[in-house]
Amino acid sequence: MGTIVDDSPQDEAERLAGGKGKNLYELSRNGFRVPRWAVVGLDVFDEFLAALDGAGRIENLLAEVTQDNVSRISGQLAEFIESGEWSDEAAAAVEDAYAHVGRSRVAVRSSGVEEDGSELSFAGQFATFLNVSGLAEVKAHVKRCWASAFSERSLQYRLRHGLPLRGAGIAVVVQDMVDSERSGVMFTAHPVTGDQRQYVISSVYGLGEGLVSGAVDADTIVLDAATGAVHDTVLGDKQERYHSDDTGSGYRVSEVLPAEREKLSLDPKDVARLHEAGTRIAAVFGTPQDIEWAFKDDVLWILQARPITALPNAVQPPEAECGPSEGELRIWDNANIIESFSGIVSPLTYSFAAHVYGKVYDNYARGLRVPHTALREVEEWTPHMLGYFHGRVYYNLLNWYRMVRIAPLYRLNRKVLEIAIGVEEPLDDETAESLYPYTFSSSLRGRLSRARTVAAFVRRFLTMNRSVERFMAYFYQAYEKFDHVDYDAMEGQDVYRRFRALEKDLLEKWGPMQTLDAAILWSIGGLALLHRRWLPNAPEWLTWSAASPGPQVESIEPARALADLAVAVRDDAELGRIIQETPAADTYQALREGGHTAFLASVDAYIAAYGYRSLDELKLEVPDLREEPSSLFAMVRAALPEVNAHPGEKADAYLDAHLHGPRRLLYNVVRRKAQSSLYNRERLRFCRTRAFGSAKRMLRAMGRDLARMRAIDHGNDVFFLRLEELRGAYESTTAHTDLRRLVELRKRQRVEDEQLSAPSRFTTRGAAYWRGNLEQAGFVRGTAAPTGVRELRGTPSCPGVVEARAVVTDTPVDVDGGVLVTYRTDPGWVAALPSASALVIERGSPLTHVAIVARELGIPTVVQVKGAVTEIATGMRLRLDGGTGAITLLENTPAGTDGATETAHTKDTKSAKRPRHDREA
């Protein structure tokens, strides 16, 4: 039992060094300059655990692991391993390894047996620690590497890939620390396209930790694999440089001078040396490699190398021979978009939304002064921001990463994007680093363009509030032309001309406002960084609570007005009886006959002010309150109960106790920017809803016009057409004039699609609809069955602890003081919040509309709770901690009727039993 070094026998290295250690052994044997290293072998890990765990506690804990409790169990395993006593033999092995590398500052890296393999890399699943000094610290970090064999990420990775949870063991590399001047990674094949004719290099100043963590925007260089010629360069912002900390373990951060930021961190000689080394390393291992490297005193050091896993095939075989594992990678995710377009969506809604998204992001790029040649590349992918599968809308996720990269600080912004939209899993670094919105023919053009884009973004960022006010003034002036118009009294051709004007005057003006989304990513990311540096023990909810825009946010106004209507109903017994007992469709007439004219005037005022609001308000096929005012009475019914919300801990109180002086002043600057950005986003969302509402009325009028001409059978059949088909009907460009048959075909398809449960996230290769892609994606009949877990975990959004009965529903209903549990929400759900003691959302993020309003109302909230509507049933008693994201099922079978259960208030809505829903993959 002991240590593996570069002159150990080869069979010993292969058996005991783990994946990373074996690769270092091969690099050293083939003459590459590798910092001194030694490996604490797998046998040491096995001996340590055998001595520690005679009672089998690890196996017992692993036997309990599910996706829902993996965080808790991984924490228990880490504490158990890190607190274990050293045997003399294991301690001696670590001491030998540290002595071999010179007892200096070292990197301590996990080296799993399965790690860096050709099929599953386990990249990022195990622990690495930089700049560790002193034997005691090295021993402590070796234990932490061992514990990472059972980290939450590692266990989730094993669960996703069907691997044994115990794993095959962890060795630990102890390696001399290179305090590099420049460092980075190099791929000897393009990790997204799979093109083995290209190398991709990412480079930063200082240690590579800044690149790996995403804190530093790196330079990127694309090379010709055969010649080393530079095909393309993208100049990163590189604001910071990471160094070894001379005063202790870890690293410190310093600012990069502007002159250094404005040039590539690698000169042509460095690039040539990397190309030559990459070619040799790929030849040694026989497969494309992911190589970490560093320059120190003009010496190129190779820190480690591993295969690039799941590399797409760059050259496609004939189509008949292609399988679903080949072709361009696309990732589809319904996170966040499900708030706007839930469940089955009509072809007209999808095609209209895809058109709007494409136009908006084209104009966003123009607003940031992206050059005309690059805009042509942008226009290749912006029409494809959304995908459409079995009637469901998904983000075409890689294009959203491309969009985020137009703005500065990509690596920070992409991580915040993943949290903000609530994706199920982050994008791996290899794929993320290879995505570009556009390219340039020379590095000089790239640098000039980048400088211009950064300057435009910073200017818009600093003047965002003024820009929003100007846009709002313009919007409402233009909106008046479309709002108070009787489209049913107009000819269809005239309505179509108004629709084209709406696109030009309102929707196509939206692009520059998308800078606000980037500003949100910047400011939320800034808060998260400040929490990590200054408040490392801060609760997870603090970021979202600190950024909350406050009670003045416009999105609360309809909820307040609805609450006022509910107060009037509670104060009048006869009025309450009519609202409670009369079907919603008959309620208006019943109130008129009952002489409740004052209340009807308030109802009319609400519809006049907020008539564009409805459940699923962005789905064009769903009528709003102006067209179907009866739905307002169901919303009033849901708002009737008075529940004292639990305000929980507040961000101000926590900050007052833990952050003071100049740090608090700087923090408040970033916080105010986050708050104002979110406040303005909510205002703009109301503008979007109004614009969609006007479009909805026009499209319904055109549908009635087509029905009068007998082009379709019913006015609402227009929603089974795509936007381009509707245009063709009025522009005389359609190739398919039998619209009735087309509508019937799509109605039959919708019936079939409604029988399917849909995955929340899936990937495709090549042509997405064929070649087995959707069969593998997980569109299946029926719904998932509960597994009987007792604890679920999600992202804490608003703190507070509640014990109450659950009401699981897919429509906003009166939950009578219970915990409202749902798969997704949209802005119309705010009506149900006053009756809820807590809120659980399976698909959503802390920045969704309802989550923001819930924070303002002080309702404890947990979002991104995988399996919530599968595992929880109406009537179960829950304990919810909105500060930690933990949800405990105190009773895992539905209970009686005390507390929150299905109630009479669900009349005219769907049942509050477990709903059918699109599910997690």
N, C-alpha and C positions, 0 to 999 in steps of 0.2 A: 504494500500500500504506500502511495507516495506521489511523487511529482514527475511530470513529463516535461522534457525540455527538447531543444532542437537536435541533440545528439542521442536521444533515447531510441531504442529499437522501434522500427516502423510498426510492427504488430502491436506493440504496447501503446503507441500513439493512436492507432486506429481503434483499439479496444476501449481506451480510458480517457481520451482527450476531449470527447464531445465534438460537435460539428465545427464550432469556431476554432477549437484547439487543433483539430486535424488539418484545417485549412491553413492555419499559421505554420504548422509543421511542414506542409508541402511548399508554402511560399519560401520559408527559410532554406529548405533543402535545394530549391531551384535558384538560389542566389539573389533573391529580392531583399532589399534593405528593409528589414522588419524590426521595430523596436524590441529590445530584449524582452523575452516572455518566458513564463513557466505556467504549467497547468496543474491545479490541484485536481487529481483524477477522480473519475466516477466512483472508484472503490472507496475513496475517502467519504464521499457523499453517502454511499450505501452504509458504510460502517457507522457514520454519525447518526443516521436515522435509525439503524438497528439498535444502537445503544440507547437512543432517546425514547423509542416508541415500542417498548416491549409489550405494552398493553393493547397495541393496535389502534390507537386513537385516530391516526391519519386515515386508515382504511375506513373506520367507522364514519368519520366526517365526510370523506369522499363519497361514501354510499348514499349520503343524503342530498348531494348536490343536484340542483336544478337551475335553469336559467334565472329563476326568480330569487333564489337564496344564495347565489354564487358569491355575491359581495360579502355577505356575513361569514360564510364558511371560509373563504379565502383569508379573511382577516384573522379568524381563529387559528388557522393553520400557520400563518406568518408569525403570530405571537408565540405559538407553541415552539416553532423551530428556532426563532431568534433568541428565545430565552433558554435554550438547551445548553447543558454543560459540555465543555470540550473534553474529549478523551485525549490522553497523551499522544497517541498515534496521529489523530486528526490535527491536533495543534502543531505537531512537528512537521506535518506535510505543508501546512500553510507557512510556517516559519522558513522551511527550505525554499519554497517558491519565492517568497519575498526576498530572501538572501540572494537567490540566483539572479534576480533583476537589479541588485545593487542597493536594496533597502532605501530607495529614493521615493519620489512621488510616483504613484502608479495609477493605472486604470484597472479596475476590477470588473471583469465581464463574465456573465453567465455563458456556458458553452454546453447547450443541451445535446443529447444524443440525436434527437430528431431535428435539431436546429440546422439551418443552412443546407437542407437537403434539396434534391433536384425537383421534388414535387410540392412539398409544404415547407416553407422557409422558417416558420415561427418568428419571422422578423418582427421586432418590437415587443414580443410577448414576455421576454425574460429581462432581467435587470442588468444595467451597466452603470458603473459609478466612476467618475473621473477625478483625478488629482487627489487620491487618497494617500495619506501620509501617516507612517508609524504602524508598528506591528498590531497594536490593539485595534486601530481603526481598520486595518486590512482584514483582521479576523472577523470583526463585526460585519464588514461588508461582504465577506465570503458567505456568512450566514444569510444575509439578505438576498444574495444571489440564489442560494439554495431554496430560500422561501419563495422566490419568484417562480419556481417550478409549479407552485400552486396559486399564483396570483390570479386575480379576477380575470384579467385579459387572457392569461394562459388557459384557464379552465373554460372560459367561454369559447376560445379558439378550438379546444378539444371537443367541446359539445357540438359546435357547428360542423366540424369535420368528422364526427363519429369516432374519435380516438379515445383510447383508455385514459381515464382521468389521472391515474397514478403516474403515467409517463415512463420513460426509460432512463431517467436520471439526468443529473446536472453536474458537469465538471465546471471549474472556475478558472478563467485565464487571469493571471496577474501579469501586467505588461507595463514596461517603463513608459512613463507619461511624456509625450512630445508636446511641449508648449508651443504649438505651431503658429507660424506667422500667417499661413493661409491653409485652408483645409476644405475638404468636400467629399463628394461621392462621384463615381464615374460608372455608367452603365455601358457595357460593350455590345448592347443592342438597344434599340428604342423600346422602352418598357411598355408603351401603349400599342404602337403599331406593330411591334415585333420585328421591325426592319433591322436585320443584322448588317446592313450596309452603313449603319450610322452608330456613332457613339454619342452619349449625352453626358456632359459634365456639369455639375453644380458646384459653385465655389463661393466661399466667404472668407473674410479676414478672421484670424484667430482660430479658436477651437471650433470643431464641427458641431458642438452642442447647440450653437445658435441656429444652424441649419436644421438639425434633427428636430429640435423643439418647435420649429416654425417661427421663432421670434425674429429671425433675420431674413430679409428678402435677398436671396442669393443671385449671383450671376449664373446664367445658363449658356452653355456653348454646345452646339451640335456639330459633330465632325464626320467626315467621310471615313468609314472604317478602314478602307484600303490605303488611302493616301494621307490621312490626317488633316486634309484641307478643311477649313472652317466653312460649314454651310450656313450657319446662322448663329447669332448671339443675341441674348436678351440681358440688358444691364439691370441688375438688381439694385435695390435702394441701399442695402448694407449699412443701416444707420448705426449698428452696434457691433462691437467686437468682444468675443468671450475669451478670457485668459484664465490660466491657472491662478488660484488664489494663494499667494505666498504666505499668508497668515494662517492657513488651515486647509482643510479639505474643501473640495468643491471648486467653484470658479467665481470670477468677478466680471463685471461688464463695464466697458468704456465706450465712449462715443467715437465714431469714425469721422475723420476730418472730411469736410465737403470735397476737397480735391481728390481724395482717395475714393470717395463714393461715386464720383463722376467718371471713373474709369474702371475697366475690368480688373478684377483682383488677380488674374493670371496674365502673364505676358506670353507672346507667341512661343518662346522657348519652353516655358512651363507646359503649355498645351501640347507641344511636340513630345516632351518627355512623358507626359501622362498617356498620350496615344501609344507610344512605344511600349510602355509598361502594361497598358491594358491589353494590347495585342499579345504580348508574351504570357500574361496571366490567363487569358482566355484559352490560349494554346495548351497551357499546363493542365487546366481542369477540363478542357474539351467541351465546354458549354459557355454561353454568354454569362458574364459576371457582373455583380454589383460590388464595387470596390470602394473602400474608404481609404483616403490618402491624406497626407499632410506634408507641407514644406516647412523646414526649419533650417536656417542658415544655408539656404540654397540646396539642401539635400531633400530628395523625394523619399518619404517614408510610406510604406504600404502598411496600413493599420490592420486591415482584414479584408477578406474577399468571400463572397458567397454566390451561389447560382441565382439568376433571376428566375423566380418561379412563375408558372402560368403565363409564359410568354406567348402572345398571339402569333400565329403564322403569318409572316409578311407576304409570302407568295402563295396565293390560293390555288389549290388543285381544281380540276373541273367541277362545276356546280353539282353534278350528280354524285360526286364522291365526297362533297363537303359534309361535315358533321357539325353539330351545334357548338363544338369546342373551338371552331375555327372562325376567322373573320374579325371585324372590328368590334371591340368591346363596348357595350353600352350598359349603363346601370340605371335602372328605373326605380324610383322611390316615390311613394305617395305622401311622405311626411310634409306637413304644412299645406300642400296643395289640396289635401282632403278637407281642410277647413272651408275652402271656397267651392270645391267641386266634389261633393261626396257621392259615394255609391255610383249608380248608373247615371250617366250624363248623356244628354241628347247629342247627336252628331252636329247640330247647329251650335250648341253651346261650346262643344270642344273646338270646332273649327274657328269660331269667332274668338275664343280665348287664345288659341294658338296664334291667330293672326295679330291680335292685340299685343301679346307678349313679344312677338317678333319685331313689330314696329317700334314698340317702346324701347327695346334694348338696342336696336339699330340707332335710334336717336340718342340713347344714352352714350354710345360710343362716339357719335358725332359731337355731342356736347363736351366730351373730354378731348376733343381735337385729335382724334385718331386719324392718321393720314388717309387720303382717298384710296391709295393702293391697298392699305391694310383693311379699310372698310369693306372692300370686296371679299376679303377672307371672312370678316365678321358676318357678312350677309349670307355666307354659306351655312352657318350653324344657328343663327338667331331664329330662323323660322321653325327650328326644331327644338325649342326649349321644353315642349310638352310632348308626351306620347299618349296613345289611345289604345287600350287593350280590353276587349270584352266589355266595352262601354265605360271603362274606368279611365280616369286621367292620372298620369304619372309625370313627375319631373324626369326629363332626360338629364340625369344628374351631372354627367361630365361637362355638359355645356354650361351648367351653372358655375362650375369651377372656372371654366374659361372666362365667363362673364366677370366673376370676382377678380380675376387676374388683371383685368384692364386697369383697375385702381392700384395704388401702391400698397405695400405690406401684404402681399398675397398669403404668405405662410401664416400670419396671424389671422387674417380675414377668413381664410378657408376653415380654420378651426372654429372660429366664432359662428360662421355660416352653418356648420354642422350642428352646433348646439341650438342656434336660433331657429332653424327649420325642423329640428328634431329628428335627424336621420338615425336609423337604427344602428349603424356602425360607421366609423370614420373611414375615409378613403385612405388606402395605403400610400405611403410617401412616394414610392416608385411611380405609381400612376399619377398622383397629384402633381409631381414635379415635371411631368412630361406634357402637361396640358397647357397650350398657349392659345390666346384669342387670335393671334396673327403672328406672322414672322417677317423678317427683313432680309434683304439680299446682302447687307453688310453691317458690321458692328457699329460703324459710325452712324448710319441711318437709324439703327436701333436705339442708340444712345440719345440722339437728337429727338426722336419721337418720344422716347420715355420721359425725357426732361420736359417736353411740352405737355404731355399727358399729366405728369405729376403736378406741374404748375397749374394746369386747368383744374385738376381735382382739388388741390389745396385752396385755390381761390373759391371754388364752389363750396367747399367744406366750411370755410371761414364766413362765407356770406349766405349760408343755407337758410337762415331764418328770413332774411330779406327776400331771397328767391322764392321761398314758399309763400310769403305774403303776396308777392307780385303774381305768382301763379294762381293763388286762390282768388284774387281780384279778377284776373282774366277769366278764370274758369266760370265763376258765377255770372259774369256778364255774358259770356258766350252761352252758358247753360240756359239762360232765360229764353233764348231763341227756340229751344227744343222742349222746354218743360210744359208750358201752358199751351199745348197744341192738341186739337182733336184730330188725331191721325185717322180715326175711323171715317171721318167725313171727307177724307182726301182720296184721290185716285192712287192706286198702288205705285204707279211710276213716279208720282210726286213724293210719296213717302220714301221711295228708294233714293231719290235725289237728296232728301233731308238726311237720310241715313249716311250717304256718302259725305255730306257736309259735317255730320257729327264725327265721323272718323277723322276728317281733316282738321276740324276746329278744336276738338277735345282730345281724342285718343292719341293722335300723332304728336300732340304737344307735351306729352307726358314724359318723354325720354329724359330730359335734364333732371327731373325730380327723382329719378332712380339713384342719383348721387346720394340722396337721403338714406337709402338702404346701405350704401357703402359707409356713410357717416355713422350709421348705427353699429355696423360691424367694427369700425375703428373705435368708437367710444365704449362700446360694451367690452371689446377686447382690451382696451386700455384699463377699464375698471378691473377686469379679471387679472391683468398683469400686476396692477397695484395691490390687489388682494394677495396674490401669490408672493409678492416681495415684502409687503408691509404687514399683512394680516394672514399669515400662512395657516392659522387655525380657524379662520372665519368659516361660518357655515355656508353651505352651497347656495342657500336661498338669498344670501346677502347681495350678490351681483344683481339679481332680478329686482329685489325690493329697492335697492339703492337707485336703480335706473327707472323706477316707476314714474310715469309722467305726472302723477298727482291727480287729485279729485277734479281738477278743471278740465280734464281731457274730454273731448267732444263725444267720444264713444259711450260715455256714461249718461249723456243727456237723455237718450230714449229710455234708458232704464229708469232714470229718475221720473220722467214723465209717466211711464207705465206704473211706477210705484205710487204716483199721485192718483192715478185712476183706481188702483187697488185700495188706497186709503178711502176714497169715496165709496167704494163698494162695501168695505168693512163697516163703515159708519152708517149704512142704510140697510136694514134687514131685508126689506122688500127688494131693493136693488140687488142685494147679494143673492137672494133666492132665484131671481131671474138669471143672473150670470151663472150660478152653479147648476141649475136644473134645466135650462133651455139649451137645445142643440145650438151650436155656434152659428149655423146658417140662418136660424130663426131669431137670434137674439136681438138684432137691431130693430126688427119690426115689433117684437115683444116690448122692448123698452119704449118705443114710440107710443104703442097702445097703452102702456102703463103710465105715460105722462112724465117720463124721466128726461125732459128736454134739456136740462142743464148738463146732465151727464152725457147725453148725446152730443151736445155742443163741444164738450171736452174730447169726446171720441173723434168728432169731425176735425177738431184742431190738431189732435195727435196725427191723424191720417194726413192732413194737409202738410204738417211739418216733417213727418217721418214715413210717409206713405211708400217711399221707395224701399223701406226695410221689410224683410220677410225672412223666414227660414230659407236657407239655400238661396240667398238673394242674388247670387251671381249666376245661378242656373237660369237660363233664359226661359225655359219651359215652366218655371215655377212662378205663378202670378204673385205680384206684390200686394200690399194692403189696399192700394187704390183700385185694383181690379177685383180683389177678393177680401173686402174689409172684415168678413166674418172671422178670419183667422186671428184678428186682434183680440177677440173675446176669449179664445183659448189661451192667448198670452196673458191676458189680465187674470184669468183663472189660476194660471201657474204662479202669478206674483202675489196672490192673496195672503198666504201665511206670513206672519211676522216671525222671523227667527233672529235671535241675537247672534250676529256673527262673532267669531272669536278673532279679535284683531291680532293676536299673536305678538311676537317680538317685532319691533320696528327697526328699520335700518338705522335711523337717526340715533336711537338709544344705543345700539351696538357700536356705532362709530364714535359717539361721544365718550364711550368707555374705553375705546381701544386705539383711537387715532387722534393726534393732536398736533399743534404747531404748524410749521411749514408744510409738512406732509399732508395735513388735513386741508390746507389751502389749495395745494396742487390737486389733491383728490377731488375737492369740490368743483374745480374747473372742469375736470373730465366728467364728473357726475352730472353737472348742469348740461353739458353737451349731450350726454346720453339721454337725459330726461327731455330736453327740448327736441331731440331727434325723434324719440318715440312719440312725443306729443304731436309733432307735425305729421308723422306717419299716420297716426289715427285720423287726423283731419283729412289727409289726402285719401285715405281709404273711404271716407264718407263721400268724397268727390267721385271716386271710382264707382261706388254703389249708385250714385245718382246718374252717372254716365251710362252704366249698364242698365239702369232702370229706364232711361229714355230709349236706349237701343231695344230693350225688351218690348216696349209699347209699339215701336215702329215695326219690329219683326212680326208681332202679332197682327198688326194692321195689314202688312204685306201677305201674311198667311190667309187672312180673310179675303183679300183681293184675289189670291190664287184660287181659293175655293169658289169664289163667285165665277171665275173663268173656267171652273171645272178642271183645272190643272191638278188639283188635289181634292180629296173628298171633304176634308174638314180643315178649318183654319189652323188648328193646333198641329196638323200634320206637317206644317212648315218646319217644326223642330226636328223632323227626321231627315231633313235635307242638310247638306253641308253648306257653308257660307258661299263657296265658289259656285255651287249649283244654284243657289238663290240668286247670286249675281247674274249667272248665265241666263236665268229666266227673264231678267229685266234688261240685260245688255245684249240679248240675242246671240249668246255664245255657247249655249249648252249643247252638248253632244247627245244628251239623253232626255228626250221630251216626254217620255212616259213616266212622269213623276209619281203617279199613283202606284205603279208596280214597284218602283224603287222604294216608296214609303212602306208598302206592304212587306217587302223583303226585310227591311230594317226593323219593322215591328216584330216580325217572327224572330229575328236575331236577338232583339232585346229580351223577349220571353226566355230564350235559351240562356242569355247572359245572366238574367236574374236568378237562375238556379245555381250559379257558381259563387263560391267564396273566393276572394282574390287575395293574393299575397301583398304584403305592404312593400316589399322590396324584392327585386330579382334582377338577374343579368341576362343579356342576350349576346350572341356573336353573329355578326353578319346580318342577313335579312331576318328581322325579328319575328315575323309572323309564321315563318316556316322552318324547316330543318330541325324540328324538335325543340325549338326555344321555349314556346309557351307550355309545352307538355312538361318540361323540366322546371318551369317557373313556379308551378304550384296552383294553377287555377283548377279547383276541384269542386265537385258537387257537395252540398251539405256544409255543416259548420263543425269546428273543432270541439271535441269533448273536453270537459274540465279534467285536470289531473289530480285534484285534491290537495294542492299545495296550501300551506298555512300562512305563507308570507309572500308578498309581492313588493317590488321596489321600483321606484321611478325617480324622476328629477324633481326635487323640491322647488316649488314655485312661490308658495306663500306659507309662512310658518304658522304653527298652531297645532294642538293635539285635540282630536275629537274621537269620541266613541258613540256610534249610532248605527242604525240599520241602513242597509244599502238599498237604493233604488236604481236598477240598471235599465237604461232606456236609450232609444235612438231618436227621441224627440224631447224637447224641453217640457217637462211636466212639473206639477206641484209635488215636491218630494217630502213635504210636511216635516221639515227638520232633520231629514236623513242625509246620507252621503250620496250625492248625485254621481253616478258612475256611467260613463259613456265612452263610445269608441272615438268619436270626434265631435267637435262643436263648430258652430259658425256664429256670426254676430247676433243672430236671432235668439241664441240661448241665454242672453243676459236676462231675459224675462224670468227664467227659472232660478236665477242665483239667489234672490232674497229668501227663497224657501229652503235653501240648502244650508246644512251646517258645515259641509265640506264638499270638495270637488275632486273627482278622479277622472283623468282623460287619458285614454290609451294612446291615441295618436295625436300629437300636438307638441308645442314647445312652450317655454315660459314667455315667449313673445307673441303668442297668438292673442287675438282680440279678447276672447273670453278670459284667458289667464290674466291679462292686464287688468280687466275690470274686476275680476275676483280679488286681486291684490288690493285694489282701491277700496273694495267693500270689506276687506279683512277676512275673507273666507279661506281657511286652510286648503291648499291646493297641491296636488301632485300630478305631474304630467309625464308622458312617455312611460306609461306603466304597461309593460308587455304582458299580454294575457289577461288584462283587467276584466273585459266583458265575457271572457271564456270561464275564468275561475270564480268570479263573483256572481251571485244570483240575488235577485230582489229578496229582501228579508234577512239576508245574512247580517250578522253584527260584525262591524269592523272597528278597528282602532287605527286611525290615520294620524301620522306625524308629518305635517307639512314642512317641518324644518329639516328632516332627514330623508324624506321620500319613502319611508317604510309604511307599509299597509299590512296589518295583521288581521287574518280572518279568525275572529274569536269563536265564531260558530261557522263551520264549513258546510252547513246545510241550511236552507231557508227556514226561518223561524216563524212564529205566529204573527199576529197583527199589531202587537204593541210597537210603538215607535214608528219608524218610517217603513211603510210597506206600500204595495199598490193600493191606490185610493180611488175614490169616486171622481177625483179631479182629473183622471186620465180620459174622461169622456171626450169624444171628438179628437182624440189623439191616438197614436199607436200605444199598444200595451206597454206597461212598465216592467214586463217580464224580461228575461234575457233576450236581447234582440238578435236577429240575424245580422251579420256584419261582415265586411271584408276583414280578413284576419292577417295576423303576423305570418311572415313566411317561416 
